[in-house]
């Protein structure tokens, strides 16, 4: 009898685990839908999307805390935090802004991923905005010409950017809102020296689509890359003076979620065609994205 029970448990356990992951994956998808709604509400008010990150009167784009998630706080039921933000303080200098950043926003975390440590007690998150098809610095990369995504960064302010921290309009996205990625998933860092997912930190607030989801290629971080860790994707610290490149990643089996500019959420396979994937990340490249979604 005991042997029979053990066999039944062994048979049931994978099904239970699969059901739990399906529930987590569904919750993750819903988080992105809510972020999409927040982005659209922000756009309705400002007629533009928020900037990915930018400098402030106090600090550079990397430490200012002037990132896209700060801009949409009023649209994700975090108005009090937005109103308490100190314009003369960075996100991590020990003042009131750091207290704001230490507050966990559940909407920003995928339940399939579990961060193991915080940097300065600030949580890491799982969703980042799309800068296009190459690198954060919007340069050609490995012979692939840069074509922009919906967001830009503050060290390369374009004519579409204002000091209020807004950039592209939906009307600028001539490839079509349903054919363009607005946001994608990212993995949280595995220790407090792996800042991937620390989206309050400028270099980690964004992803690009140079590599396909969960690609084994090494992430190029703007700092704080730990020694090789078997529990985390590989990374190399290139600093802010070189091209940062963070890939869409998730803890889901087989792929990752993306939020499209029309507000829909799709699951993209790890095996997606690289050219079609890059086409999905650009706003006016006139590429054909092809069939991408599971």
N, C-alpha and C positions, 0 to 999 in steps of 0.2 A: 504493500500500500504506500509506504513512504517513497519507494522508488517511482511509483506511478505519479504521485503528487509532485515529485521533483521534476519529472518529465513534463508534466502539464505547466508547471511554473516556467520551465525553460522555453516552452513553446509560446506562452502568453507574454513573457517579458518583452520580446522585440515588438510585439503589437502594441503594448502599453507605451513603450518608448516612442514608437512611431506616432501614436495618437497625441502624446504630449508635445512632440516636436511640431506636429501639424497645428496644434493650438498656438504654440509659440510663433510659428511662421505666420499664422493668420493675424496675431496681435501685432507683429512687426509690420505687416502690410498695412494694417489699420493706422499705425503710427505715422507712416509715410503719407497716407491719405489725409490725415489731420494736418500734417506739415504742409501738404499741398494746398489745403484750404486756407491755412494761415498766409502762405505766400500770395495766393490770389486776393485775399482780403487786404494785404499790404499793398499790392499792386492797384487795387481799386481806389485806395486812399491817395497814393503817391503817383500813380500812373507809371511806376517803374518797379523793378525788383530791387531788393536791398543789395548793397555791395557785399562781396564775400568777406573782405577785411580791408581795413585802412588804418592809417595813423590817426592819432588824436592830438590835441594840444599838449598832452602829457607824455605820450610815448609813441614808439614806432608801431608799424602794422602788426608786428609779432606779439607785442605785449599790451597793446592798447585795450583789448577787449571789444573793439569796434568791429565785431564780426556779424555775420548775417543773423545768427540766433539772437543776439542782443536786439537787433532791429525788429524782430517779429515777436518779442516777448509779450507785447499787449494783445497779440492775436492768438496766443496759446495760453491764455488765462494767467499771465505773469505780469500784469500791469504794475503791480506794486514794486516788483523788482526793477522794472524799467524806470519807473518814476524816482526810485531811490538811487539810481546810478550817479556816481560822482564824476563829473566831467574832468576833474583835475586829478584823477587817480587811475592807475592801470588795473588790469584784472587780477593781478597776483601780488600786489605790493603790501599785503597785510592789512589793507584798509577795508572800508565798507564794501567796495566792489568785490573783493575776494569773498566776503561773506555771502554776497549774492551768488557768486559763481559756485560756491560750495553747496548750494541748495540743489538737490537732485531734481531734475525735471523728468519724470517717468516717460513722458512722450518721446524723449530723445534717446531712449535705450531699447534695443531689441532684446526681448527676453531669452533669445537663443544664445546670447553672448554674455559672458560674465567677466567683468574686469576684476583683477585681483588686487589692485592698489590704486590709490589716487596720488596725483602730484599736488603737493601743498594742500591736501584735503579737497581738491577739486575733482569732481567725477569726470570720467571719460564717457563719450557718447558714440552712437552708431550711425549717424546720418550726416552726410556732407554734401555741399553744393558742387555743381559741375562747372569746371573751368574750360572744358573743351577736349581736344583730341591729343594734346602732347603733354605739357608740363605746367606747373603753377605759374611759371614766369612767361608762359605763352610764347615759347620759342619753338622753332623747328627742332625735331628730336629724331635722331637716327634716320635722317633723310625724309621724315614725314613733315610736310609743311604744317604750321599751326593754323587751325581754324577755331574761332572762339566758341565757347559755350555761353549760356545765359548770364554767367556771373564774371566779374572782373575783380582784381585785387588792387589795394590802395597804392602800391608802389608803381603801378602802371595805369594811372588815371587816364581814361579815354574821354573824348568829347561827350560821350553818353553819361559820364559820371559827374555828380555834384558833391559838394562838401557835406551835404546831408546824408550821404552814403547810399545813394541809389544809382542803379546803372541801367541795364537793358529794359526796354518795354517789350511786352508780348508782341506788339506789332513789328518789332525788329526781327522776330523769329520767323523768317520767311520760309524755312524748311517745313513749318507747320508745328503747332503745339503738340499734336499727337505723335510727331516724329522726332521729338527733341527731348533729351534727358534733362530734367531740372536738378535732381538729386540722386544719390546712390548710397548704398550701405557702405560702412567701413568697420573694421575690427577694432575693438578696444585694445590698448596696450596690455602687455602681460605683467608689467611691473612698473614702479614709479619712475623708471628711467626710459620707458617706452611710451612716448606721448602721442602715439597714433590714437585718435579718438578724443584727444583733448581739444575739442573744437573751439574753446575760448582762446586758444593759442593760434595766432594767425596761420603759421605754416601747416597746421593740421586741420584747418576748417574746410578743406576742399579735396575733391578727387578729380582725376582726369581719366580719359578712356583710351590712353595709349595701349595699355595691356587689357586683355579680357578679364572678366571677373575671376577672382581667386587665382590669378596667374601666379606661378611659382617665381616669377621674376622678382628681383630685390626691390623693395620700396626705397626711394631716395627721400630721406627725411631732412627737415630743416634744423636738425639737432636732436639730441637725446635718443640715440639709437643704442639699445643694449647690446651686450655681447651675444653671440649666437645662442638662440634659445629654441629647443625643439618644439616648444608649445606655441610658437609665434611665427608668422611669416618673416622671411629674412628682410633686413633693412641695412642701409648704410647712411651714416651721417654726412651730408654734403654741405651743411650750413646754409645760411641765407644768401650766400654769394653765388651759389650754383643752382642748377635746375632741380626743384623739388618735384617728385612724382609719386603720388599715392594712388594705389589701385583700388577699385571697388572690390570689397571683400565682405564675406559673411561667414557665419557658423552654420548656415543651412547646407544641406546636402545638394550638390549639383549646380549651384548658382547663387544669385543674389537678386534682391529686389531693386528696382529703380522706380523713381517717381518721374513721370513725364510732365511736360509743361501744361498739358490740358487737365492735370489733376489726377489722372489715372495711375495705378501702380501695376507694374508688370514684373514677372520673374524671368530673368535672363540666364540662360545656361552658361556654365563655364566653357562650353565648347562652341560658343557663338563665333561666327566668322569675324575676324579682327577688323576688316575694313567696314563691314556693316555696323559693328559696335562703335567704331570711331565716328561713323556717319551719324549715329544716333546722338552723339555728344555735341554736335555743332549746330549753330543757329541759322546760318545762311551759306552753307557749303554747296547746296544744290545736289548733294549726294543722294543716292538711293539706299535707304537703310536696309531694305530687304526684310525677310521674315526673321524676327529675332526672339519672339516671346514664347515661353512654354505656357 
